[in-house]
Amino acid sequence: MGRVAKNKWVKYLFMKKNGTLAPYLPETRRMSRQSFWTLLGNHGYVIVKPVWGSRGRGIIQVSDLGNDSYAIHYESMKTVKRGRENTYRYIKRKIGSAAYMVQQRINRPTINRRPFDMRVIVQRKKRSPRWVVTGKAIKVAGKGYVVSNNTRSHGQLLRFKRGIRRSSIRHLSLAALESRIDEVSLLSAKHLKALFPRHRIYGLDVATDRQGRVSIIEANLYPAMSHFLKLKDKMMYRRILSYK
């Protein structure tokens, strides 16, 4: 299981096979010159990320500014390149020979003008087939960063309800949003069981767009617990541990 468990591309392809789950996955391809320009053409924004990466490392966001200009956002560095050749060469220099994929970027809502997404923990107890959402935290990107990984971007962690109430999508129904996120997260865990039959915990990175449509960005088999430990209220952290 080891290598497959950390391979984002394999997990994406497996989840894409599920007809119910497929609409919740942003368009993703293996990184190549052709796939990069196709996805950027389709969406205007893409995320270029390592197949084996974790904790938000090595992620590059590229936006088409029009007039043959492209904004590249890597860690907290922003640069603008003119021309397709220059742009692609710059990205290739950053990623070297590592395996990468390119993914449609979800236009995430914001809290204090910073984009956010969510970490959702789904677990089942040792002898039970029943999956349960045991934790949900909102991850707000740090100032100047694209990634919401807390340690990497020095962002902010908030409880789900509190975060949504302070966000640019606070006008949406909180209950409807939460039940949709839970439903898609549970569906992901149930489907991944076929690939990882003995596994009992997933940390799903879930984003919504500015209309509240839910997307699964990726599924982690070894999610860090630090998100929940950093929240003032330790109730979720204790619940996650009780399932472990």
N, C-alpha and C positions, 0 to 999 in steps of 0.2 A: 504493500500500500504506500510505503514511504514516499517514493518519487512522484507517483501519480497524485498523492494527496496535496503536494505543493505546486503542481503544474496547473496554472490558471487556464491555459488553453484547453487541456483535456477536460477539465470540469465544465468549462463553458460549452464545449461541443456536446457533452453528455446532457447538460441541462437543456440545450437547444432542441434536443431530440424529443423532449416532452412537449406535446402540442399545447397543453394548458399553460406551461411555464414559459414557452418561447416568446409570447408577446411582452413579457416583463423583462426581457434581456436586451440591453442596448446592442446595436449592431457592432459586431466585433470580428476582426480578421487577423490572420498572422501578418506581421509587419513586412511590407515590401513596398517598393516605390509605387507600384500600381495600386495596391490596396490603400495605402496612405492617401494618395490623391483622390481616389474614388470616394473614400469616406469623408474626406475634408470637403469634397465637392457636394456630397449628399447632405451634410449637416452643418458645414461652416465652422464647426469646432470639433476637435478630436482630442483624445487622451492617448498618449503613446506610453505603454507600460511593460515592464519585464514580465515574461512568462513565469519566472521563478521568484520574483521579488516579493518582499513583504514589508509591512510597516511604512508604506508610502514611499519607499526608496526608488529613485530612478524614474519617477513619473514626470512626463513632459506634456504640457498642454499647448496645443497649436490652434490659433484662430486665424481665419481668413479675413483680412481687413479690407479686401478689395484693392483695386489698382495694383495688382501683382505684389502686394505687401502682406507679410505674415507675422503675427505676433507669437513669440515662443516664450513660454513661462516654465522655468525649470527651477525647482526649489523656490527661493525667493527672488530669483533673477528673472528679469524680463528683458527681452531684446526683440527688435523688429528687423526682419530680413526682407530684402527685395529680391523677387525672382524665385522661381520654383527650384532652380538648380542650387542656388545659394542656401535656400531654406532646407532642402533635403540633405545637403552635404553637412550643414551645421548639426542637424538631428543625428545623422549617422555618426558623426564624430563623438557625440555625447553617448550614444548607445554601444558603439564598438561592435564586437562580434556576438554580443549576448542575444539570446532569443527574445524577441519583443512581439507585442501585439498592438493593434491600433483599435480604438473603441470610440464609438459615438459618445461625445460628452453630453451628459444630461445638464440642462440649464437649471441648476439647483436654486431653490429659494434661499433667502439670506436672513441672518440675525445680525443686527448692527452692520449691515452692508457686507458681511462676510458669508460666503456660501457654507452650507452645512449638509451633512448626510447622517445616516444612522448606523449604529451597530446593534444588531438584533441577535440575541443568543437563543438557540432552539436546542432543547435537550430531551432525552428520554432516560428513564431510570433503568437500572441494569436488566431487570427481567420483564420490562414492560415494552410493548410495541408503540405506546402512545407518546407522540411528540408534544412538547409544551414550550411556549415562549416564556423563558424564565427571566429575561432581561432585555431592556431597550434603552439606549442612551443616544443623545444627539451629540454629534461631533462637529464643532464649528471650526473652520479653518483659521489658522493664526493670521495675523496681519501680513498681507503681501504674499500669502501662500495660496496655492490651488488645492493642495492635499489637506484633508481634514485630520490626518493622523496626528494625535495629540502630542506625542513626544517630539515628532519631527517638526511640526509647524507651531508649537507652543500655543495651540488653540485652546478651546474651552469645551468642557463637557457639561451637558445639562440633562436633567430628566426629561423624558419625552413630552409630557403635557406642558411643563413649564417652558420648554424650548419652543414648541409650536405656538404657544400663546404670545411669545415675544417675537415671532418671526413674520416674514412677509406673506405667509399663507395662513395667518391667524383667522382670516375670514372663512376658511373652509371648516367643515364639520369635523371636529376632533375625533369623535367616536367612529365616524365612517372611515377616516384616514387610518386610524389605529387598527380597525378590523381588517382593512385591506392589506396593510403591512403584515399583520399577523398571518393572514390567510396565505399570502405569497411566500412568506418565510417558512411556514409549516409545509407547504407544498414542495418547496425546494428540498427540505430535509427528507421528506418521504421519498422523493425521487432519487436523491443521492444515496439512499440506503442500498439501492441495487449495485452501486459502484463500491460503496464502503459498508458492507453488511453489519460489521460489528461496531461501527463508530456511533457514539452517543451524544456528541455535541458539535454544533456548527455555530460559527460567528458569521452572520451574513452582513455584508455591507449593502445597505439599502438606501436609495436616493429617491426623492420625488422631484418632479419638475415644478414649475411655478403654478401649474394648474392642479397639482396634487396627484398626478399619475405616478404610479410606483414602478421603480426599476430595481432589479437585483444587479448590483455592480460586480460582486463576486462572493464566493463562499469559502470561508476559512475553516480548516479542520482543527487548527490549534489556536483558537482565539485567545488573545491576551486578556487577562482578567483585570488589568490595571484600570480600564475604563470605569469599571463598576466600583473599584476600590477608591477611586478618586472622588466619587460622588459623596456629598455629605451624608446622605442617608444610605446606610450599608445594607438595607433590607434585600435589595436585588442581589448584591454580592453574596449574602448568606444563602439566598435561595439557589443560586447557581452552584455553590459549593455543596449544598445538600443533595443536589442531583448527581454530582460527580461521584 
